[in-house]
């Protein structure tokens, strides 16, 4: 089984949904997470605080520079993620579709690089 990163992209500048919509999304994501755990596909996942809480660390030429805020200046930023195990890309895409439906946001699917056996 391969591992995939399912990253949830959020427009942090958009008006937040009403509380009842957020509660419904939280419930749907909780149910989705429970399904992933039951199926054995869940490896790890979590939601993130807004990009404004980020600190970027850059080590270069023996110096370390830290700056506030997100690394990328873009409308949509990473809002959360799941790491799942799936038989193949099609299975990972199916899981991502269910995750996107649960959280109401786009979900990007990327395979992890395989680690050579030593």
Residue, then its C-alpha position, 0 to 999 in steps of 0.5 A: x500500500x502506498x501513502x498519500x497526502x490529502x491536503x485541504x486548501x482553504x481560502x482564509x480571506x473568505x467570510x467564514x460560514x455560519x456556525x451551524x454550517x461549521x458544526x455540520x462540517x465538523x460532524x461530517x469530518x469526524x464521521x469521515x475520520x472514523x470511517x478512515x480509521x475503521x477501514x485502516x486507511x488512516x495514518x495521520x491527519x489534522x487541521x491547522x491554524x490560519x497561515x498568519x500563525x506560521x513562521x518560516x525558517x530558512x537555513x542558508x549558508x550557515x545562517x538561520x532566518x525566521x520570518x512571520x507569516x505564510x511562506x506563499x503569498x496566495x489566496x488559498x493556503x493549507x488548512x488541514x491534511x490527512x495522510x492515508x494508505x491506499x492500494x493505488x491512486x484511484x483509491x486515494x482519489x476516492x478517499x479524497x472525494x469523500x474528504x472533500x465532501x465532508x469538509x467542503x473544501x478542495x483536496x489535493x492528492x499527492x503520493x509520498x516518494x518511495x523510500x529505497x530499501x537498504 
